[in-house]
Amino acid sequence: MAKLKLRGKDLIEIGYPQKGKVISIAIDAMLKHYRRERKDKVIQRLKSVLKNPEKYLGDGIFGKIAEELTTPVHIEAKQLETKRAPFTIFGENGIQEEAKHQLYTALKLPIARAGALMPDGHAGYGLPIGGVLATKNAVIPYGVGVDIGCRMCLSIYDIPASYLEGHKDKYVHMLQEHTKFGGFETHRSINDHEIFERTEFKEIPTVKKLFKKAYRQLGSSGGGNHFVEFGIVDVSDVNNEFNVPVGKYLGILSHSGSRGMGANIAKHYTKLAIQQTPLPGEAKNLAWLDLDTHDGQEYWLAMNLAGDYASACHHDIHKRLGKALGSRPLAMVENHHNFAWKEIVNGEELIVHRKGATPAQKGVLGIIPGSMTAPGFIVRGTGNVHSLQSASHGAGRQLSRRKAKQTITQSDIKKQLKDHGVTLIGGGIDEAPMAYKNIHHVMANQTELVEVVGSFTPKIVRMDR
């Protein structure tokens, strides 16, 4: 069948207004979703939307056309405010100036209401890594990050920690056999999961196209700093919420996100945000989507789906390894970062972005990892309002990936691993332990944000490559 040919005059003839952007929006949508359909059928669809646009508000394909017909979105260049919204920086002396300036720019957005920077902070795109920003009725895709819903997940098993050394080959084989990394490794057998029944996969066109990729990548981990580790869990708080007696246990810790699905969602909606809220050059990547618009609502649904998908991936990883262990976990502790939540800040509902920051509301548990040779910590949030109830999401980089590759050798890494009794499967020079800040210094700079409940010491680490 020939490709659909649709012109502006075709829409004007059936009554579409020439003013505004509705004609270009309609043509783009039809060519994208109905490019092989007969022109008369497409025109009939567009007539139906024009006749009753309210009926189509929220529709995955026609919603944006309907929105423009009912309440046209006026795009104009946005200017930054001269004053910053209130903010607090934790561990300021250990944070690069570039990361601080990225936060300062974000705080001048007209939608910004409050912000914070965690002690593991370093430069990123848009918001810095470790950046927290509360906005009014708007979400910033690059304030969430490319790896939407990236998260930590820890399973604690009633297996003596000494088994890791005594049966090391067995655990190395488990990681090699039951974990997959990067853009191409996938499991031969995919486990069914209720996430794939979600209506977003059917109703949001951008997400619908990602279904097959998401299904194929379930239970796998990304590249970069993503990992799955066997290690020693040391529970130190007798009053821990997960009811595990004080002592040392075998644990599995994973770090990964929403894989290709989240990355594609981030790319698509960042492009829309930049088109809809153009900003000065230094703030370009902080473009936002108004939550009262079709695209804003669609991104919010897609973001939450990606976050739940990231959680499903972790649960699948832990389920596979638990089956190989032949044991059920005593407890599981997990948390998102790279996400946005609706929360009450200073008596007002705001959108709190945590890009590389751990939720730390009072009593909420989370995990803050170190590096492959440094311990991570199970923590309990204190609900500190100055950090917008957040804490660091890890040790944070002190060397960029490029700098790490230029200054660190494989011999340096091997010595570090040997000194700490760690076995590494995969992993690049850019993820060397020396590329990260001292986790103990980072934790010392956030004692008012979290309480330590226990620790996790890596012993067998699997990463990409």
DRENKE-491901 format. One record per residue (C-alpha): x, y, z; residue in one letter. Coordinates in steps of 0.2 Angstrom, whole numbers, plus 5000, padded with zeros to 4 digits. Example, Ala and Ser with C-alpha at 12.3 -4.5 7.8 and 13.67 -1.06 7.14 Angstrom:
BEGIN
DRENSE  5062  4978  5039  A
DRENSE  5068  4995  5036  S
// end
This chain:
BEGIN
DRENSE  5000  5000  5000  M
DRENSE  5006  5017  4996  A
DRENSE  5012  5029  5009  K
DRENSE  5000  5041  5016  L
DRENSE  5000  5059  5008  K
DRENSE  4993  5071  5020  L
DRENSE  4994  5090  5018  R
DRENSE  4989  5105  5028  G
DRENSE  4976  5110  5015  K
DRENSE  4967  5094  5018  D
DRENSE  4965  5098  5036  L
DRENSE  4960  5116  5033  I
DRENSE  4946  5110  5021  E
DRENSE  4938  5099  5035  I
DRENSE  4939  5114  5047  G
DRENSE  4955  5113  5057  Y
DRENSE  4961  5130  5062  P
DRENSE  4976  5138  5053  Q
DRENSE  4982  5147  5068  K
DRENSE  4993  5137  5081  G
DRENSE  5002  5121  5079  K
DRENSE  4987  5109  5078  V
DRENSE  4989  5105  5059  I
DRENSE  5007  5101  5061  S
DRENSE  5004  5090  5076  I
DRENSE  4990  5081  5067  A
DRENSE  5000  5078  5052  I
DRENSE  5015  5071  5062  D
DRENSE  5004  5060  5072  A
DRENSE  4995  5053  5057  M
DRENSE  5011  5050  5047  L
DRENSE  5019  5041  5062  K
DRENSE  5004  5030  5066  H
DRENSE  4994  5028  5050  Y
DRENSE  5006  5030  5036  R
DRENSE  5000  5015  5027  R
DRENSE  4981  5018  5029  E
DRENSE  4970  5026  5016  R
DRENSE  4969  5044  5016  K
DRENSE  4949  5045  5017  D
DRENSE  4950  5034  5033  K
DRENSE  4963  5046  5041  V
DRENSE  4953  5061  5036  I
DRENSE  4937  5053  5044  Q
DRENSE  4947  5050  5060  R
DRENSE  4953  5068  5061  L
DRENSE  4935  5074  5058  K
DRENSE  4930  5064  5073  S
DRENSE  4943  5072  5084  V
DRENSE  4939  5090  5078  L
DRENSE  4920  5087  5081  K
DRENSE  4923  5081  5099  N
DRENSE  4941  5084  5105  P
DRENSE  4936  5082  5124  E
DRENSE  4932  5064  5120  K
DRENSE  4950  5061  5114  Y
DRENSE  4960  5070  5128  L
DRENSE  4972  5057  5135  G
DRENSE  4972  5046  5120  D
DRENSE  4989  5039  5115  G
DRENSE  4988  5044  5097  I
DRENSE  4975  5058  5096  F
DRENSE  4977  5066  5114  G
DRENSE  4990  5079  5108  K
DRENSE  4979  5084  5094  I
DRENSE  4964  5086  5105  A
DRENSE  4974  5095  5118  E
DRENSE  4979  5108  5105  E
DRENSE  4961  5110  5099  L
DRENSE  4954  5113  5117  T
DRENSE  4969  5122  5125  T
DRENSE  4983  5127  5113  P
DRENSE  5000  5125  5120  V
DRENSE  5010  5141  5117  H
DRENSE  5029  5138  5116  I
DRENSE  5040  5152  5121  E
DRENSE  5058  5154  5126  A
DRENSE  5059  5152  5145  K
DRENSE  5071  5163  5155  Q
DRENSE  5080  5159  5171  L
DRENSE  5076  5168  5187  E
DRENSE  5089  5179  5195  T
DRENSE  5088  5171  5212  K
DRENSE  5090  5153  5216  R
DRENSE  5077  5143  5225  A
DRENSE  5083  5137  5243  P
DRENSE  5095  5123  5244  F
DRENSE  5108  5114  5255  T
DRENSE  5124  5105  5249  I
DRENSE  5131  5091  5260  F
DRENSE  5149  5087  5260  G
DRENSE  5152  5103  5249  E
DRENSE  5171  5102  5250  N
DRENSE  5172  5085  5242  G
DRENSE  5161  5090  5227  I
DRENSE  5167  5097  5210  Q
DRENSE  5163  5115  5206  E
DRENSE  5154  5109  5189  E
DRENSE  5142  5099  5199  A
DRENSE  5138  5113  5210  K
DRENSE  5135  5125  5196  H
DRENSE  5123  5113  5188  Q
DRENSE  5113  5113  5204  L
DRENSE  5114  5132  5204  Y
DRENSE  5107  5133  5186  T
DRENSE  5093  5121  5190  A
DRENSE  5088  5131  5206  L
DRENSE  5085  5146  5194  K
DRENSE  5072  5137  5184  L
DRENSE  5055  5146  5186  P
DRENSE  5047  5129  5191  I
DRENSE  5061  5126  5205  A
DRENSE  5055  5127  5223  R
DRENSE  5069  5119  5233  A
DRENSE  5085  5108  5230  G
DRENSE  5099  5099  5238  A
DRENSE  5116  5090  5233  L
DRENSE  5121  5074  5241  M
DRENSE  5139  5071  5246  P
DRENSE  5142  5059  5232  D
DRENSE  5138  5073  5219  G
DRENSE  5147  5075  5203  H
DRENSE  5143  5082  5186  A
DRENSE  5130  5074  5174  G
DRENSE  5117  5080  5161  Y
DRENSE  5104  5092  5167  G
DRENSE  5104  5089  5186  L
DRENSE  5121  5084  5193  P
DRENSE  5122  5066  5199  I
DRENSE  5117  5067  5218  G
DRENSE  5106  5081  5214  G
DRENSE  5088  5083  5221  V
DRENSE  5076  5096  5214  L
DRENSE  5058  5100  5219  A
DRENSE  5047  5108  5206  T
DRENSE  5030  5114  5204  K
DRENSE  5018  5103  5193  N
DRENSE  5032  5099  5181  A
DRENSE  5044  5085  5178  V
DRENSE  5062  5086  5170  I
DRENSE  5066  5070  5160  P
DRENSE  5085  5074  5162  Y
DRENSE  5081  5078  5181  G
DRENSE  5076  5060  5182  V
DRENSE  5090  5053  5171  G
DRENSE  5092  5042  5156  V
DRENSE  5092  5026  5166  D
DRENSE  5074  5028  5174  I
DRENSE  5071  5019  5190  G
DRENSE  5089  5013  5192  C
DRENSE  5089  5005  5209  R
DRENSE  5098  4994  5222  M
DRENSE  5091  4977  5228  C
DRENSE  5099  4967  5242  L
DRENSE  5093  4949  5247  S
DRENSE  5099  4942  5264  I
DRENSE  5101  4923  5265  Y
DRENSE  5102  4912  5280  D
DRENSE  5119  4905  5274  I
DRENSE  5135  4907  5283  P
DRENSE  5146  4921  5275  A
DRENSE  5161  4909  5276  S
DRENSE  5153  4899  5262  Y
DRENSE  5159  4912  5250  L
DRENSE  5177  4908  5252  E
DRENSE  5175  4889  5255  G
DRENSE  5164  4887  5239  H
DRENSE  5170  4902  5229  K
DRENSE  5170  4893  5212  D
DRENSE  5152  4888  5214  K
DRENSE  5147  4906  5217  Y
DRENSE  5157  4912  5203  V
DRENSE  5149  4900  5191  H
DRENSE  5132  4905  5197  M
DRENSE  5135  4923  5192  L
DRENSE  5142  4918  5175  Q
DRENSE  5127  4906  5172  E
DRENSE  5113  4916  5179  H
DRENSE  5116  4935  5176  T
DRENSE  5117  4944  5159  K
DRENSE  5124  4961  5156  F
DRENSE  5125  4975  5142  G
DRENSE  5115  4978  5127  G
DRENSE  5115  4960  5119  F
DRENSE  5116  4947  5133  E
DRENSE  5098  4940  5137  T
DRENSE  5092  4924  5146  H
DRENSE  5087  4910  5134  R
DRENSE  5071  4907  5145  S
DRENSE  5061  4923  5149  I
DRENSE  5051  4922  5165  N
DRENSE  5033  4929  5164  D
DRENSE  5029  4944  5174  H
DRENSE  5014  4954  5177  E
DRENSE  5023  4970  5172  I
DRENSE  5019  4965  5154  F
DRENSE  5001  4966  5157  E
DRENSE  5001  4984  5161  R
DRENSE  4990  4995  5150  T
DRENSE  5004  5008  5146  E
DRENSE  5011  4995  5134  F
DRENSE  4996  4996  5124  K
DRENSE  4990  5014  5126  E
DRENSE  5006  5024  5125  I
DRENSE  5013  5023  5107  P
DRENSE  5031  5026  5112  T
DRENSE  5031  5013  5125  V
DRENSE  5021  5001  5114  K
DRENSE  5036  5000  5102  K
DRENSE  5047  4995  5117  L
DRENSE  5038  4980  5123  F
DRENSE  5048  4967  5114  K
DRENSE  5064  4975  5120  K
DRENSE  5058  4976  5137  A
DRENSE  5052  4958  5137  Y
DRENSE  5068  4951  5130  R
DRENSE  5079  4961  5142  Q
DRENSE  5069  4956  5158  L
DRENSE  5081  4950  5172  G
DRENSE  5097  4957  5164  S
DRENSE  5108  4972  5169  S
DRENSE  5115  4986  5160  G
DRENSE  5133  4991  5157  G
DRENSE  5144  5005  5166  G
DRENSE  5143  5004  5185  N
DRENSE  5129  4991  5185  H
DRENSE  5133  4975  5195  F
DRENSE  5127  4959  5203  V
DRENSE  5138  4954  5218  E
DRENSE  5139  4940  5231  F
DRENSE  5145  4947  5248  G
DRENSE  5144  4947  5267  I
DRENSE  5129  4956  5275  V
DRENSE  5133  4962  5293  D
DRENSE  5117  4966  5302  V
DRENSE  5122  4978  5316  S
DRENSE  5105  4985  5322  D
DRENSE  5096  4973  5333  V
DRENSE  5080  4983  5330  N
DRENSE  5080  4982  5311  N
DRENSE  5064  4982  5301  E
DRENSE  5067  4966  5292  F
DRENSE  5068  4956  5308  N
DRENSE  5085  4948  5304  V
DRENSE  5095  4944  5320  P
DRENSE  5112  4953  5322  V
DRENSE  5126  4943  5313  G
DRENSE  5134  4940  5297  K
DRENSE  5125  4932  5282  Y
DRENSE  5128  4928  5263  L
DRENSE  5120  4942  5253  G
DRENSE  5116  4946  5234  I
DRENSE  5117  4965  5229  L
DRENSE  5112  4971  5212  S
DRENSE  5112  4988  5204  H
DRENSE  5104  4991  5188  S
DRENSE  5089  5001  5180  G
DRENSE  5076  5000  5166  S
DRENSE  5087  4995  5152  R
DRENSE  5084  5000  5134  G
DRENSE  5066  5004  5138  M
DRENSE  5070  5017  5150  G
DRENSE  5084  5025  5139  A
DRENSE  5072  5026  5125  N
DRENSE  5058  5034  5135  I
DRENSE  5071  5047  5142  A
DRENSE  5077  5051  5124  K
DRENSE  5059  5053  5117  H
DRENSE  5052  5064  5131  Y
DRENSE  5068  5074  5133  T
DRENSE  5067  5079  5115  K
DRENSE  5049  5084  5117  L
DRENSE  5053  5094  5133  A
DRENSE  5067  5104  5124  I
DRENSE  5055  5108  5110  Q
DRENSE  5041  5114  5122  Q
DRENSE  5051  5123  5135  T
DRENSE  5067  5130  5126  P
DRENSE  5079  5137  5139  L
DRENSE  5096  5146  5138  P
DRENSE  5111  5136  5133  G
DRENSE  5118  5132  5150  E
DRENSE  5100  5126  5156  A
DRENSE  5095  5117  5139  K
DRENSE  5095  5099  5147  N
DRENSE  5084  5105  5161  L
DRENSE  5069  5107  5150  A
DRENSE  5053  5101  5158  W
DRENSE  5036  5094  5154  L
DRENSE  5021  5103  5162  D
DRENSE  5010  5089  5171  L
DRENSE  4994  5097  5165  D
DRENSE  4999  5093  5146  T
DRENSE  4997  5077  5137  H
DRENSE  5015  5074  5135  D
DRENSE  5018  5078  5153  G
DRENSE  5005  5065  5159  Q
DRENSE  5011  5052  5146  E
DRENSE  5029  5054  5152  Y
DRENSE  5024  5052  5170  W
DRENSE  5015  5036  5166  L
DRENSE  5030  5030  5156  A
DRENSE  5042  5034  5169  M
DRENSE  5032  5025  5183  N
DRENSE  5031  5010  5171  L
DRENSE  5050  5010  5168  A
DRENSE  5053  5011  5187  G
DRENSE  5042  4996  5190  D
DRENSE  5050  4987  5176  Y
DRENSE  5067  4990  5184  A
DRENSE  5061  4983  5200  S
DRENSE  5054  4967  5190  A
DRENSE  5072  4965  5183  C
DRENSE  5080  4965  5200  H
DRENSE  5067  4953  5207  H
DRENSE  5070  4941  5192  D
DRENSE  5089  4942  5194  I
DRENSE  5087  4938  5213  H
DRENSE  5074  4924  5209  K
DRENSE  5086  4915  5197  R
DRENSE  5101  4916  5209  L
DRENSE  5090  4911  5224  G
DRENSE  5084  4896  5214  K
DRENSE  5103  4892  5210  A
DRENSE  5107  4894  5229  L
DRENSE  5092  4883  5234  G
DRENSE  5087  4895  5247  S
DRENSE  5074  4908  5250  R
DRENSE  5080  4925  5257  P
DRENSE  5077  4930  5275  L
DRENSE  5074  4948  5269  A
DRENSE  5075  4960  5254  M
DRENSE  5079  4978  5255  V
DRENSE  5078  4989  5239  E
DRENSE  5076  5007  5233  N
DRENSE  5075  5018  5218  H
DRENSE  5086  5032  5212  H
DRENSE  5084  5041  5195  N
DRENSE  5066  5045  5198  F
DRENSE  5053  5058  5202  A
DRENSE  5040  5057  5216  W
DRENSE  5025  5068  5221  K
DRENSE  5029  5073  5239  E
DRENSE  5024  5087  5251  I
DRENSE  5037  5100  5253  V
DRENSE  5034  5114  5265  N
DRENSE  5016  5111  5265  G
DRENSE  5015  5110  5246  E
DRENSE  5014  5095  5234  E
DRENSE  5029  5096  5223  L
DRENSE  5038  5084  5211  I
DRENSE  5054  5079  5219  V
DRENSE  5067  5073  5207  H
DRENSE  5081  5062  5214  R
DRENSE  5095  5059  5201  K
DRENSE  5107  5048  5209  G
DRENSE  5100  5051  5226  A
DRENSE  5092  5038  5238  T
DRENSE  5075  5042  5246  P
DRENSE  5077  5044  5265  A
DRENSE  5061  5048  5273  Q
DRENSE  5060  5045  5291  K
DRENSE  5061  5026  5294  G
DRENSE  5063  5021  5276  V
DRENSE  5076  5008  5272  L
DRENSE  5088  5010  5258  G
DRENSE  5105  5004  5252  I
DRENSE  5121  5015  5248  I
DRENSE  5134  5005  5240  P
DRENSE  5153  5009  5240  G
DRENSE  5164  5002  5226  S
DRENSE  5169  4984  5221  M
DRENSE  5181  4984  5235  T
DRENSE  5173  4995  5248  A
DRENSE  5158  4991  5259  P
DRENSE  5140  4997  5256  G
DRENSE  5127  5001  5269  F
DRENSE  5110  4997  5273  I
DRENSE  5102  5013  5280  V
DRENSE  5087  5020  5288  R
DRENSE  5081  5038  5283  G
DRENSE  5079  5052  5296  T
DRENSE  5068  5062  5285  G
DRENSE  5079  5077  5285  N
DRENSE  5070  5092  5277  V
DRENSE  5085  5101  5271  H
DRENSE  5090  5086  5260  S
DRENSE  5072  5085  5254  L
DRENSE  5072  5068  5263  Q
DRENSE  5086  5061  5252  S
DRENSE  5104  5054  5254  A
DRENSE  5118  5049  5243  S
DRENSE  5115  5034  5231  H
DRENSE  5133  5028  5232  G
DRENSE  5151  5034  5234  A
DRENSE  5151  5044  5219  G
DRENSE  5164  5046  5206  R
DRENSE  5180  5056  5209  Q
DRENSE  5187  5052  5192  L
DRENSE  5177  5054  5176  S
DRENSE  5177  5038  5165  R
DRENSE  5190  5046  5153  R
DRENSE  5201  5051  5167  K
DRENSE  5200  5034  5175  A
DRENSE  5206  5026  5158  K
DRENSE  5220  5038  5157  Q
DRENSE  5227  5036  5174  T
DRENSE  5223  5018  5181  I
DRENSE  5230  5002  5175  T
DRENSE  5224  4984  5175  Q
DRENSE  5239  4981  5187  S
DRENSE  5232  4994  5199  D
DRENSE  5215  4986  5199  I
DRENSE  5222  4968  5201  K
DRENSE  5232  4974  5217  K
DRENSE  5216  4982  5224  Q
DRENSE  5206  4967  5221  L
DRENSE  5219  4955  5229  K
DRENSE  5221  4967  5244  D
DRENSE  5203  4966  5248  H
DRENSE  5200  4948  5243  G
DRENSE  5188  4952  5229  V
DRENSE  5185  4941  5213  T
DRENSE  5179  4952  5198  L
DRENSE  5170  4945  5183  I
DRENSE  5170  4958  5169  G
DRENSE  5172  4976  5173  G
DRENSE  5181  4990  5164  G
DRENSE  5195  5001  5170  I
DRENSE  5183  5016  5171  D
DRENSE  5174  5006  5185  E
DRENSE  5190  5004  5195  A
DRENSE  5188  5006  5214  P
DRENSE  5200  5021  5213  M
DRENSE  5188  5030  5202  A
DRENSE  5176  5032  5216  Y
DRENSE  5176  5043  5232  K
DRENSE  5180  5035  5249  N
DRENSE  5163  5029  5255  I
DRENSE  5167  5031  5273  H
DRENSE  5170  5050  5270  H
DRENSE  5153  5051  5260  V
DRENSE  5144  5042  5275  M
DRENSE  5152  5054  5287  A
DRENSE  5145  5069  5278  N
DRENSE  5127  5062  5279  Q
DRENSE  5125  5056  5297  T
DRENSE  5110  5068  5299  E
DRENSE  5102  5060  5284  L
DRENSE  5103  5042  5287  V
DRENSE  5106  5029  5301  E
DRENSE  5117  5014  5298  V
DRENSE  5107  4997  5300  V
DRENSE  5120  4985  5293  G
DRENSE  5134  4984  5279  S
DRENSE  5137  4974  5263  F
DRENSE  5155  4969  5259  T
DRENSE  5157  4963  5241  P
DRENSE  5167  4947  5238  K
DRENSE  5162  4941  5220  I
DRENSE  5157  4954  5208  V
DRENSE  5150  4953  5191  R
DRENSE  5149  4967  5178  M
DRENSE  5148  4970  5160  D
DRENSE  5163  4966  5149  R
// end
